[in-house]
């Protein structure tokens, strides 16, 4: 494990994840796909089925299912409680900056995506952050502790 991997993993506890999930009702999903079988669509559907209001964000899509897709966080009518990100690691710092500028307090970077710079930026903006974890898997694992 590298120093960056250790740094990123030591901060993510069940308590932090449970708190983020419990305190979030509106979730913007950045990088959502409209293609069946894609993790972003599967996770978004799961979140919606478990009581979250999902706001799709992808600049190249007009809609996902019957839900309007927004080109950016700035285009949303409301500030989401949390942002769930399905973008490549190189994009994470810009996503964190955009979320911080919008006033988002929680950001969840999906499994397989690591950005030490993005993590540090989120901390500098006093955001709660989870990185390299699947929110759907964590809700399933945490069960009632996650409140959904």
Secondary structure as UniProt FT lines:
FT   HELIX           3..10
FT   HELIX           14..22
FT   STRAND          26..30
FT   TURN            36..37
FT   HELIX           39..49
FT   TURN            50..51
FT   STRAND          53..57
FT   TURN            59..60
FT   STRAND          63..64
FT   TURN            65..66
FT   STRAND          67..68
FT   HELIX           73..75
FT   STRAND          82..85
FT   HELIX           89..91
FT   HELIX           92..102
FT   STRAND          106..109
FT   TURN            111..112
FT   HELIX           116..124
FT   TURN            125..126
FT   STRAND          128..131
FT   HELIX           135..142
FT   HELIX           143..146
//
